[in-house]
Amino acid sequence: MTLLGDALHNMTPFRGIGVNTALRDAMALRRALVAVSRGEADLIKALAAYERDMIGYGFAAVQASLKNMERFHATGILARSTTKTLFRAIDHVPPLKAAFLGR
């Protein structure tokens, strides 16, 4: 059994990447299974490689999401105001939004 998406890396909604991460997992798992079906890879080794890769980028995404949540819910008025202003600016300036979303 192997896991993908929220079954492995459940994250806050504060980066908006949960579904993207799950889709990336599915694509990587599909690639591994196709390689096995073509005889290009051993099943156990292909799944192990998929899981190693997924754990690396998946938990990095979870950490980024958690940091954004902590910033958004900061207790200090200055930190909270700065964060909200930053998110509003990012949402309204297309180049910033693209950079923030990694596009």
Biopython code that builds the backbone (N, CA, C, O; Angstrom):
import numpy as np
from Bio.PDB.StructureBuilder import StructureBuilder

atoms = [
    (1, "MET", "N", (0.838, -1.166, 0.000)),
    (1, "MET", "CA", (0.000, 0.000, 0.000)),
    (1, "MET", "C", (0.887, 1.235, 0.000)),
    (1, "MET", "O", (1.898, 1.294, 0.699)),
    (2, "THR", "N", (0.493, 2.205, -0.787)),
    (2, "THR", "CA", (1.181, 3.491, -0.780)),
    (2, "THR", "C", (0.140, 4.596, -0.685)),
    (2, "THR", "O", (-1.021, 4.400, -1.044)),
    (3, "LEU", "N", (0.555, 5.732, -0.209)),
    (3, "LEU", "CA", (-0.371, 6.836, 0.024)),
    (3, "LEU", "C", (-0.114, 7.973, -0.948)),
    (3, "LEU", "O", (0.980, 8.101, -1.499)),
    (4, "LEU", "N", (-1.136, 8.799, -1.152)),
    (4, "LEU", "CA", (-0.951, 10.005, -1.935)),
    (4, "LEU", "C", (-1.924, 11.065, -1.453)),
    (4, "LEU", "O", (-2.915, 10.769, -0.787)),
    (5, "GLY", "N", (-1.623, 12.295, -1.801)),
    (5, "GLY", "CA", (-2.510, 13.400, -1.446)),
    (5, "GLY", "C", (-2.656, 13.589, 0.049)),
    (5, "GLY", "O", (-1.705, 13.399, 0.807)),
    (6, "ASP", "N", (-3.867, 13.969, 0.472)),
    (6, "ASP", "CA", (-4.125, 14.265, 1.875)),
    (6, "ASP", "C", (-3.963, 13.059, 2.791)),
    (6, "ASP", "O", (-3.817, 13.227, 4.001)),
    (7, "ALA", "N", (-3.984, 11.872, 2.253)),
    (7, "ALA", "CA", (-3.760, 10.693, 3.085)),
    (7, "ALA", "C", (-2.351, 10.722, 3.674)),
    (7, "ALA", "O", (-2.108, 10.150, 4.736)),
    (8, "LEU", "N", (-1.440, 11.377, 2.994)),
    (8, "LEU", "CA", (-0.064, 11.455, 3.484)),
    (8, "LEU", "C", (0.286, 12.836, 4.005)),
    (8, "LEU", "O", (0.838, 12.957, 5.099)),
    (9, "HIS", "N", (-0.021, 13.873, 3.252)),
    (9, "HIS", "CA", (0.358, 15.217, 3.681)),
    (9, "HIS", "C", (-0.868, 16.135, 3.720)),
    (9, "HIS", "O", (-1.145, 16.893, 2.790)),
    (10, "ASN", "N", (-1.574, 16.032, 4.823)),
    (10, "ASN", "CA", (-2.736, 16.875, 5.062)),
    (10, "ASN", "C", (-2.233, 18.252, 5.480)),
    (10, "ASN", "O", (-1.425, 18.358, 6.403)),
    (11, "MET", "N", (-2.695, 19.301, 4.821)),
    (11, "MET", "CA", (-2.156, 20.618, 5.112)),
    (11, "MET", "C", (-3.241, 21.670, 5.282)),
    (11, "MET", "O", (-4.402, 21.467, 4.928)),
    (12, "THR", "N", (-2.827, 22.780, 5.827)),
    (12, "THR", "CA", (-3.746, 23.899, 5.996)),
    (12, "THR", "C", (-4.080, 24.472, 4.619)),
    (12, "THR", "O", (-3.366, 24.210, 3.651)),
    (13, "PRO", "N", (-5.154, 25.247, 4.525)),
    (13, "PRO", "CA", (-5.511, 25.846, 3.232)),
    (13, "PRO", "C", (-4.770, 27.157, 2.958)),
    (13, "PRO", "O", (-5.118, 27.867, 2.014)),
    (14, "PHE", "N", (-3.762, 27.492, 3.758)),
    (14, "PHE", "CA", (-3.146, 28.804, 3.678)),
    (14, "PHE", "C", (-2.092, 28.960, 2.605)),
    (14, "PHE", "O", (-1.378, 29.963, 2.594)),
    (15, "ARG", "N", (-1.973, 28.036, 1.735)),
    (15, "ARG", "CA", (-1.111, 28.224, 0.577)),
    (15, "ARG", "C", (-1.864, 27.820, -0.680)),
    (15, "ARG", "O", (-1.441, 28.126, -1.795)),
    (16, "GLY", "N", (-2.975, 27.135, -0.494)),
    (16, "GLY", "CA", (-3.801, 26.749, -1.630)),
    (16, "GLY", "C", (-3.154, 25.723, -2.539)),
    (16, "GLY", "O", (-3.370, 25.753, -3.750)),
    (17, "ILE", "N", (-2.362, 24.811, -1.977)),
    (17, "ILE", "CA", (-1.642, 23.855, -2.821)),
    (17, "ILE", "C", (-1.967, 22.402, -2.512)),
    (17, "ILE", "O", (-1.331, 21.499, -3.055)),
    (18, "GLY", "N", (-2.951, 22.163, -1.644)),
    (18, "GLY", "CA", (-3.277, 20.786, -1.278)),
    (18, "GLY", "C", (-3.663, 19.925, -2.468)),
    (18, "GLY", "O", (-3.150, 18.818, -2.633)),
    (19, "VAL", "N", (-4.563, 20.428, -3.293)),
    (19, "VAL", "CA", (-5.006, 19.666, -4.470)),
    (19, "VAL", "C", (-3.867, 19.526, -5.465)),
    (19, "VAL", "O", (-3.697, 18.466, -6.068)),
    (20, "ASN", "N", (-3.080, 20.591, -5.643)),
    (20, "ASN", "CA", (-1.953, 20.502, -6.575)),
    (20, "ASN", "C", (-0.956, 19.444, -6.133)),
    (20, "ASN", "O", (-0.414, 18.713, -6.962)),
    (21, "THR", "N", (-0.714, 19.360, -4.838)),
    (21, "THR", "CA", (0.205, 18.356, -4.317)),
    (21, "THR", "C", (-0.359, 16.953, -4.534)),
    (21, "THR", "O", (0.376, 16.039, -4.907)),
    (22, "ALA", "N", (-1.657, 16.781, -4.302)),
    (22, "ALA", "CA", (-2.297, 15.477, -4.528)),
    (22, "ALA", "C", (-2.226, 15.085, -5.998)),
    (22, "ALA", "O", (-1.983, 13.921, -6.318)),
    (23, "LEU", "N", (-2.436, 16.044, -6.892)),
    (23, "LEU", "CA", (-2.345, 15.752, -8.332)),
    (23, "LEU", "C", (-0.914, 15.399, -8.733)),
    (23, "LEU", "O", (-0.692, 14.524, -9.569)),
    (24, "ARG", "N", (0.042, 16.081, -8.135)),
    (24, "ARG", "CA", (1.445, 15.751, -8.406)),
    (24, "ARG", "C", (1.746, 14.331, -7.935)),
    (24, "ARG", "O", (2.433, 13.576, -8.624)),
    (25, "ASP", "N", (1.232, 13.970, -6.762)),
    (25, "ASP", "CA", (1.395, 12.602, -6.256)),
    (25, "ASP", "C", (0.833, 11.591, -7.250)),
    (25, "ASP", "O", (1.485, 10.604, -7.592)),
    (26, "ALA", "N", (-0.396, 11.857, -7.709)),
    (26, "ALA", "CA", (-1.062, 10.921, -8.627)),
    (26, "ALA", "C", (-0.279, 10.772, -9.925)),
    (26, "ALA", "O", (-0.141, 9.666, -10.448)),
    (27, "MET", "N", (0.235, 11.891, -10.447)),
    (27, "MET", "CA", (1.009, 11.834, -11.685)),
    (27, "MET", "C", (2.296, 11.027, -11.482)),
    (27, "MET", "O", (2.664, 10.217, -12.334)),
    (28, "ALA", "N", (2.974, 11.248, -10.358)),
    (28, "ALA", "CA", (4.215, 10.522, -10.084)),
    (28, "ALA", "C", (3.947, 9.029, -9.886)),
    (28, "ALA", "O", (4.712, 8.191, -10.365)),
    (29, "LEU", "N", (2.869, 8.698, -9.187)),
    (29, "LEU", "CA", (2.515, 7.290, -8.986)),
    (29, "LEU", "C", (2.162, 6.637, -10.317)),
    (29, "LEU", "O", (2.551, 5.499, -10.579)),
    (30, "ARG", "N", (1.425, 7.359, -11.155)),
    (30, "ARG", "CA", (1.072, 6.829, -12.480)),
    (30, "ARG", "C", (2.337, 6.528, -13.285)),
    (30, "ARG", "O", (2.449, 5.470, -13.904)),
    (31, "ARG", "N", (3.292, 7.471, -13.272)),
    (31, "ARG", "CA", (4.544, 7.255, -14.004)),
    (31, "ARG", "C", (5.263, 6.007, -13.507)),
    (31, "ARG", "O", (5.770, 5.218, -14.305)),
    (32, "ALA", "N", (5.306, 5.830, -12.194)),
    (32, "ALA", "CA", (5.977, 4.658, -11.618)),
    (32, "ALA", "C", (5.289, 3.370, -12.045)),
    (32, "ALA", "O", (5.948, 2.399, -12.415)),
    (33, "LEU", "N", (3.948, 3.366, -11.991)),
    (33, "LEU", "CA", (3.207, 2.154, -12.351)),
    (33, "LEU", "C", (3.279, 1.844, -13.843)),
    (33, "LEU", "O", (3.309, 0.677, -14.232)),
    (34, "VAL", "N", (3.307, 2.866, -14.666)),
    (34, "VAL", "CA", (3.457, 2.650, -16.113)),
    (34, "VAL", "C", (4.828, 2.042, -16.401)),
    (34, "VAL", "O", (4.940, 1.132, -17.222)),
    (35, "ALA", "N", (5.864, 2.533, -15.737)),
    (35, "ALA", "CA", (7.209, 1.971, -15.919)),
    (35, "ALA", "C", (7.232, 0.500, -15.521)),
    (35, "ALA", "O", (7.888, -0.311, -16.174)),
    (36, "VAL", "N", (6.521, 0.155, -14.455)),
    (36, "VAL", "CA", (6.442, -1.251, -14.028)),
    (36, "VAL", "C", (5.707, -2.071, -15.076)),
    (36, "VAL", "O", (6.156, -3.162, -15.429)),
    (37, "SER", "N", (4.586, -1.568, -15.578)),
    (37, "SER", "CA", (3.798, -2.340, -16.552)),
    (37, "SER", "C", (4.549, -2.539, -17.863)),
    (37, "SER", "O", (4.304, -3.516, -18.571)),
    (38, "ARG", "N", (5.452, -1.634, -18.195)),
    (38, "ARG", "CA", (6.258, -1.764, -19.417)),
    (38, "ARG", "C", (7.495, -2.629, -19.205)),
    (38, "ARG", "O", (8.246, -2.895, -20.144)),
    (39, "GLY", "N", (7.700, -3.063, -17.970)),
    (39, "GLY", "CA", (8.874, -3.877, -17.667)),
    (39, "GLY", "C", (10.139, -3.060, -17.483)),
    (39, "GLY", "O", (11.238, -3.615, -17.473)),
    (40, "GLU", "N", (9.998, -1.750, -17.339)),
    (40, "GLU", "CA", (11.162, -0.867, -17.195)),
    (40, "GLU", "C", (11.618, -0.739, -15.742)),
    (40, "GLU", "O", (12.719, -0.257, -15.478)),
    (41, "ALA", "N", (10.782, -1.167, -14.807)),
    (41, "ALA", "CA", (11.125, -1.017, -13.386)),
    (41, "ALA", "C", (10.493, -2.141, -12.580)),
    (41, "ALA", "O", (9.476, -2.713, -12.970)),
    (42, "ASP", "N", (11.113, -2.441, -11.459)),
    (42, "ASP", "CA", (10.587, -3.398, -10.504)),
    (42, "ASP", "C", (9.535, -2.685, -9.645)),
    (42, "ASP", "O", (9.728, -1.527, -9.274)),
    (43, "LEU", "N", (8.440, -3.356, -9.329)),
    (43, "LEU", "CA", (7.335, -2.735, -8.604)),
    (43, "LEU", "C", (7.774, -2.147, -7.261)),
    (43, "LEU", "O", (7.509, -0.977, -6.985)),
    (44, "ILE", "N", (8.430, -2.931, -6.441)),
    (44, "ILE", "CA", (8.814, -2.468, -5.105)),
    (44, "ILE", "C", (9.784, -1.292, -5.195)),
    (44, "ILE", "O", (9.646, -0.317, -4.456)),
    (45, "LYS", "N", (10.756, -1.378, -6.087)),
    (45, "LYS", "CA", (11.727, -0.293, -6.235)),
    (45, "LYS", "C", (11.062, 0.968, -6.784)),
    (45, "LYS", "O", (11.379, 2.077, -6.355)),
    (46, "ALA", "N", (10.147, 0.800, -7.725)),
    (46, "ALA", "CA", (9.449, 1.962, -8.301)),
    (46, "ALA", "C", (8.589, 2.653, -7.245)),
    (46, "ALA", "O", (8.569, 3.881, -7.166)),
    (47, "LEU", "N", (7.881, 1.871, -6.436)),
    (47, "LEU", "CA", (7.056, 2.461, -5.376)),
    (47, "LEU", "C", (7.910, 3.129, -4.308)),
    (47, "LEU", "O", (7.550, 4.188, -3.793)),
    (48, "ALA", "N", (9.036, 2.516, -3.975)),
    (48, "ALA", "CA", (9.933, 3.113, -2.974)),
    (48, "ALA", "C", (10.489, 4.450, -3.475)),
    (48, "ALA", "O", (10.583, 5.408, -2.709)),
    (49, "ALA", "N", (10.851, 4.515, -4.743)),
    (49, "ALA", "CA", (11.363, 5.773, -5.309)),
    (49, "ALA", "C", (10.271, 6.831, -5.328)),
    (49, "ALA", "O", (10.520, 7.994, -5.011)),
    (50, "TYR", "N", (9.062, 6.428, -5.698)),
    (50, "TYR", "CA", (7.922, 7.351, -5.691)),
    (50, "TYR", "C", (7.703, 7.910, -4.290)),
    (50, "TYR", "O", (7.530, 9.118, -4.124)),
    (51, "GLU", "N", (7.709, 7.043, -3.286)),
    (51, "GLU", "CA", (7.457, 7.482, -1.914)),
    (51, "GLU", "C", (8.555, 8.400, -1.393)),
    (51, "GLU", "O", (8.264, 9.385, -0.715)),
    (52, "ARG", "N", (9.812, 8.090, -1.700)),
    (52, "ARG", "CA", (10.917, 8.953, -1.260)),
    (52, "ARG", "C", (10.768, 10.367, -1.834)),
    (52, "ARG", "O", (10.909, 11.360, -1.120)),
    (53, "ASP", "N", (10.481, 10.434, -3.138)),
    (53, "ASP", "CA", (10.323, 11.729, -3.805)),
    (53, "ASP", "C", (9.123, 12.485, -3.235)),
    (53, "ASP", "O", (9.206, 13.678, -2.946)),
    (54, "MET", "N", (8.008, 11.771, -3.079)),
    (54, "MET", "CA", (6.773, 12.387, -2.602)),
    (54, "MET", "C", (6.936, 12.910, -1.172)),
    (54, "MET", "O", (6.441, 13.992, -0.857)),
    (55, "ILE", "N", (7.596, 12.188, -0.336)),
    (55, "ILE", "CA", (7.785, 12.630, 1.040)),
    (55, "ILE", "C", (8.609, 13.918, 1.063)),
    (55, "ILE", "O", (8.332, 14.818, 1.855)),
    (56, "GLY", "N", (9.608, 14.006, 0.209)),
    (56, "GLY", "CA", (10.427, 15.221, 0.152)),
    (56, "GLY", "C", (9.629, 16.455, -0.212)),
    (56, "GLY", "O", (9.611, 17.423, 0.547)),
    (57, "TYR", "N", (8.961, 16.440, -1.370)),
    (57, "TYR", "CA", (8.239, 17.646, -1.782)),
    (57, "TYR", "C", (6.941, 17.810, -1.012)),
    (57, "TYR", "O", (6.496, 18.937, -0.796)),
    (58, "GLY", "N", (6.327, 16.722, -0.596)),
    (58, "GLY", "CA", (5.056, 16.805, 0.127)),
    (58, "GLY", "C", (5.190, 17.475, 1.479)),
    (58, "GLY", "O", (4.400, 18.352, 1.828)),
    (59, "PHE", "N", (6.196, 17.058, 2.244)),
    (59, "PHE", "CA", (6.367, 17.653, 3.557)),
    (59, "PHE", "C", (6.908, 19.077, 3.479)),
    (59, "PHE", "O", (6.661, 19.878, 4.380)),
    (60, "ALA", "N", (7.639, 19.402, 2.419)),
    (60, "ALA", "CA", (8.058, 20.796, 2.211)),
    (60, "ALA", "C", (6.820, 21.664, 1.967)),
    (60, "ALA", "O", (6.743, 22.787, 2.466)),
    (61, "ALA", "N", (5.860, 21.152, 1.208)),
    (61, "ALA", "CA", (4.614, 21.883, 0.954)),
    (61, "ALA", "C", (3.814, 22.056, 2.242)),
    (61, "ALA", "O", (3.247, 23.122, 2.484)),
    (62, "VAL", "N", (3.766, 21.024, 3.058)),
    (62, "VAL", "CA", (3.054, 21.111, 4.342)),
    (62, "VAL", "C", (3.697, 22.183, 5.222)),
    (62, "VAL", "O", (2.989, 22.986, 5.830)),
    (63, "GLN", "N", (5.020, 22.205, 5.294)),
    (63, "GLN", "CA", (5.719, 23.203, 6.110)),
    (63, "GLN", "C", (5.445, 24.623, 5.608)),
    (63, "GLN", "O", (5.223, 25.532, 6.409)),
    (64, "ALA", "N", (5.460, 24.816, 4.283)),
    (64, "ALA", "CA", (5.180, 26.142, 3.721)),
    (64, "ALA", "C", (3.752, 26.571, 4.052)),
    (64, "ALA", "O", (3.508, 27.730, 4.391)),
    (65, "SER", "N", (2.823, 25.647, 3.953)),
    (65, "SER", "CA", (1.429, 25.936, 4.274)),
    (65, "SER", "C", (1.272, 26.301, 5.750)),
    (65, "SER", "O", (0.553, 27.240, 6.090)),
    (66, "LEU", "N", (1.938, 25.566, 6.610)),
    (66, "LEU", "CA", (1.868, 25.829, 8.044)),
    (66, "LEU", "C", (2.470, 27.194, 8.391)),
    (66, "LEU", "O", (1.915, 27.928, 9.210)),
    (67, "LYS", "N", (3.602, 27.533, 7.770)),
    (67, "LYS", "CA", (4.212, 28.843, 8.019)),
    (67, "LYS", "C", (3.275, 29.968, 7.593)),
    (67, "LYS", "O", (3.152, 30.973, 8.294)),
    (68, "ASN", "N", (2.615, 29.804, 6.448)),
    (68, "ASN", "CA", (1.666, 30.823, 6.003)),
    (68, "ASN", "C", (0.503, 30.946, 6.978)),
    (68, "ASN", "O", (0.042, 32.054, 7.253)),
    (69, "MET", "N", (0.024, 29.819, 7.505)),
    (69, "MET", "CA", (-1.064, 29.860, 8.474)),
    (69, "MET", "C", (-0.619, 30.598, 9.740)),
    (69, "MET", "O", (-1.360, 31.425, 10.273)),
    (70, "GLU", "N", (0.578, 30.300, 10.214)),
    (70, "GLU", "CA", (1.080, 30.960, 11.426)),
    (70, "GLU", "C", (1.228, 32.461, 11.216)),
    (70, "GLU", "O", (0.917, 33.249, 12.109)),
    (71, "ARG", "N", (1.709, 32.860, 10.025)),
    (71, "ARG", "CA", (1.827, 34.286, 9.727)),
    (71, "ARG", "C", (0.462, 34.954, 9.687)),
    (71, "ARG", "O", (0.272, 36.051, 10.213)),
    (72, "PHE", "N", (-0.478, 34.273, 9.056)),
    (72, "PHE", "CA", (-1.825, 34.837, 8.902)),
    (72, "PHE", "C", (-2.510, 35.002, 10.254)),
    (72, "PHE", "O", (-3.268, 35.951, 10.455)),
    (73, "HIS", "N", (-2.249, 34.093, 11.170)),
    (73, "HIS", "CA", (-2.882, 34.121, 12.482)),
    (73, "HIS", "C", (-1.961, 34.678, 13.567)),
    (73, "HIS", "O", (-2.130, 34.367, 14.746)),
    (74, "ALA", "N", (-1.005, 35.489, 13.176)),
    (74, "ALA", "CA", (-0.091, 36.085, 14.150)),
    (74, "ALA", "C", (-0.892, 36.889, 15.175)),
    (74, "ALA", "O", (-1.914, 37.492, 14.846)),
    (75, "THR", "N", (-0.419, 36.889, 16.400)),
    (75, "THR", "CA", (-1.168, 37.565, 17.468)),
    (75, "THR", "C", (-0.899, 39.064, 17.527)),
    (75, "THR", "O", (-1.759, 39.818, 17.981)),
    (76, "GLY", "N", (0.253, 39.508, 17.089)),
    (76, "GLY", "CA", (0.563, 40.935, 17.123)),
    (76, "GLY", "C", (-0.173, 41.680, 16.023)),
    (76, "GLY", "O", (-0.279, 41.187, 14.901)),
    (77, "ILE", "N", (-0.675, 42.850, 16.332)),
    (77, "ILE", "CA", (-1.430, 43.641, 15.364)),
    (77, "ILE", "C", (-0.568, 44.032, 14.160)),
    (77, "ILE", "O", (-1.051, 44.030, 13.028)),
    (78, "LEU", "N", (0.701, 44.365, 14.398)),
    (78, "LEU", "CA", (1.580, 44.739, 13.296)),
    (78, "LEU", "C", (1.839, 43.546, 12.375)),
    (78, "LEU", "O", (1.764, 43.678, 11.153)),
    (79, "ALA", "N", (2.142, 42.394, 12.951)),
    (79, "ALA", "CA", (2.400, 41.192, 12.143)),
    (79, "ALA", "C", (1.162, 40.790, 11.364)),
    (79, "ALA", "O", (1.253, 40.449, 10.185)),
    (80, "ARG", "N", (0.006, 40.828, 12.010)),
    (80, "ARG", "CA", (-1.236, 40.442, 11.341)),
    (80, "ARG", "C", (-1.562, 41.422, 10.208)),
    (80, "ARG", "O", (-1.929, 41.003, 9.110)),
    (81, "SER", "N", (-1.430, 42.708, 10.472)),
    (81, "SER", "CA", (-1.725, 43.717, 9.449)),
    (81, "SER", "C", (-0.773, 43.605, 8.264)),
    (81, "SER", "O", (-1.189, 43.706, 7.109)),
    (82, "THR", "N", (0.496, 43.397, 8.559)),
    (82, "THR", "CA", (1.494, 43.252, 7.495)),
    (82, "THR", "C", (1.187, 42.030, 6.630)),
    (82, "THR", "O", (1.234, 42.105, 5.402)),
    (83, "THR", "N", (0.875, 40.916, 7.268)),
    (83, "THR", "CA", (0.573, 39.695, 6.522)),
    (83, "THR", "C", (-0.656, 39.869, 5.650)),
    (83, "THR", "O", (-0.637, 39.503, 4.475)),
    (84, "LYS", "N", (-1.718, 40.419, 6.205)),
    (84, "LYS", "CA", (-2.942, 40.612, 5.419)),
    (84, "LYS", "C", (-2.701, 41.564, 4.255)),
    (84, "LYS", "O", (-3.208, 41.341, 3.155)),
    (85, "THR", "N", (-1.936, 42.616, 4.488)),
    (85, "THR", "CA", (-1.620, 43.553, 3.405)),
    (85, "THR", "C", (-0.808, 42.863, 2.321)),
    (85, "THR", "O", (-1.048, 43.065, 1.130)),
    (86, "LEU", "N", (0.153, 42.048, 2.737)),
    (86, "LEU", "CA", (0.970, 41.308, 1.777)),
    (86, "LEU", "C", (0.116, 40.377, 0.932)),
    (86, "LEU", "O", (0.258, 40.348, -0.290)),
    (87, "PHE", "N", (-0.775, 39.610, 1.569)),
    (87, "PHE", "CA", (-1.630, 38.692, 0.815)),
    (87, "PHE", "C", (-2.560, 39.437, -0.134)),
    (87, "PHE", "O", (-2.804, 38.975, -1.248)),
    (88, "ARG", "N", (-3.078, 40.577, 0.290)),
    (88, "ARG", "CA", (-3.941, 41.376, -0.596)),
    (88, "ARG", "C", (-3.159, 41.887, -1.798)),
    (88, "ARG", "O", (-3.649, 41.853, -2.927)),
    (89, "ALA", "N", (-1.946, 42.359, -1.553)),
    (89, "ALA", "CA", (-1.106, 42.850, -2.651)),
    (89, "ALA", "C", (-0.789, 41.727, -3.629)),
    (89, "ALA", "O", (-0.874, 41.910, -4.844)),
    (90, "ILE", "N", (-0.428, 40.578, -3.102)),
    (90, "ILE", "CA", (-0.116, 39.432, -3.965)),
    (90, "ILE", "C", (-1.327, 39.069, -4.814)),
    (90, "ILE", "O", (-1.186, 38.773, -6.000)),
    (91, "ASP", "N", (-2.504, 39.088, -4.222)),
    (91, "ASP", "CA", (-3.721, 38.721, -4.944)),
    (91, "ASP", "C", (-4.046, 39.706, -6.061)),
    (91, "ASP", "O", (-4.650, 39.317, -7.061)),
    (92, "HIS", "N", (-3.661, 40.967, -5.914)),
    (92, "HIS", "CA", (-4.034, 41.996, -6.892)),
    (92, "HIS", "C", (-2.939, 42.350, -7.895)),
    (92, "HIS", "O", (-3.193, 43.109, -8.830)),
    (93, "VAL", "N", (-1.744, 41.826, -7.724)),
    (93, "VAL", "CA", (-0.641, 42.115, -8.647)),
    (93, "VAL", "C", (-0.243, 40.801, -9.327)),
    (93, "VAL", "O", (0.430, 39.966, -8.722)),
    (94, "PRO", "N", (-0.662, 40.618, -10.592)),
    (94, "PRO", "CA", (-0.434, 39.337, -11.282)),
    (94, "PRO", "C", (0.994, 38.792, -11.227)),
    (94, "PRO", "O", (1.154, 37.596, -10.983)),
    (95, "PRO", "N", (2.049, 39.602, -11.441)),
    (95, "PRO", "CA", (3.394, 39.014, -11.355)),
    (95, "PRO", "C", (3.727, 38.477, -9.952)),
    (95, "PRO", "O", (4.381, 37.443, -9.813)),
    (96, "LEU", "N", (3.266, 39.196, -8.916)),
    (96, "LEU", "CA", (3.481, 38.706, -7.547)),
    (96, "LEU", "C", (2.708, 37.420, -7.304)),
    (96, "LEU", "O", (3.216, 36.482, -6.690)),
    (97, "LYS", "N", (1.476, 37.387, -7.793)),
    (97, "LYS", "CA", (0.639, 36.203, -7.615)),
    (97, "LYS", "C", (1.271, 34.995, -8.294)),
    (97, "LYS", "O", (1.307, 33.905, -7.723)),
    (98, "ALA", "N", (1.768, 35.190, -9.513)),
    (98, "ALA", "CA", (2.408, 34.091, -10.236)),
    (98, "ALA", "C", (3.657, 33.597, -9.503)),
    (98, "ALA", "O", (3.897, 32.393, -9.411)),
    (99, "ALA", "N", (4.449, 34.538, -8.983)),
    (99, "ALA", "CA", (5.661, 34.157, -8.246)),
    (99, "ALA", "C", (5.304, 33.423, -6.966)),
    (99, "ALA", "O", (5.945, 32.433, -6.614)),
    (100, "PHE", "N", (4.283, 33.904, -6.268)),
    (100, "PHE", "CA", (3.849, 33.287, -5.013)),
    (100, "PHE", "C", (3.335, 31.876, -5.238)),
    (100, "PHE", "O", (3.566, 30.984, -4.421)),
    (101, "LEU", "N", (2.637, 31.676, -6.347)),
    (101, "LEU", "CA", (2.079, 30.358, -6.657)),
    (101, "LEU", "C", (3.077, 29.454, -7.370)),
    (101, "LEU", "O", (2.778, 28.295, -7.657)),
    (102, "GLY", "N", (4.270, 29.989, -7.657)),
    (102, "GLY", "CA", (5.303, 29.166, -8.283)),
    (102, "GLY", "C", (5.053, 28.900, -9.747)),
    (102, "GLY", "O", (5.423, 27.843, -10.258)),
    (103, "ARG", "N", (4.435, 29.834, -10.423)),
    (103, "ARG", "CA", (4.123, 29.646, -11.858)),
    (103, "ARG", "C", (5.128, 30.344, -12.727)),
    (103, "ARG", "O", (5.024, 30.293, -13.953)),
]
sb = StructureBuilder()
sb.init_structure("model")
sb.init_model(0)
sb.init_chain("A")
sb.init_seg("    ")
for serial, (resi, resn, name, xyz) in enumerate(atoms, 1):
    if name == "N":
        sb.init_residue(resn, " ", resi, " ")
    sb.init_atom(name, np.array(xyz, "f"), 0.0, 1.0, " ", f" {name:<3s}", serial, name[0])
structure = sb.get_structure()
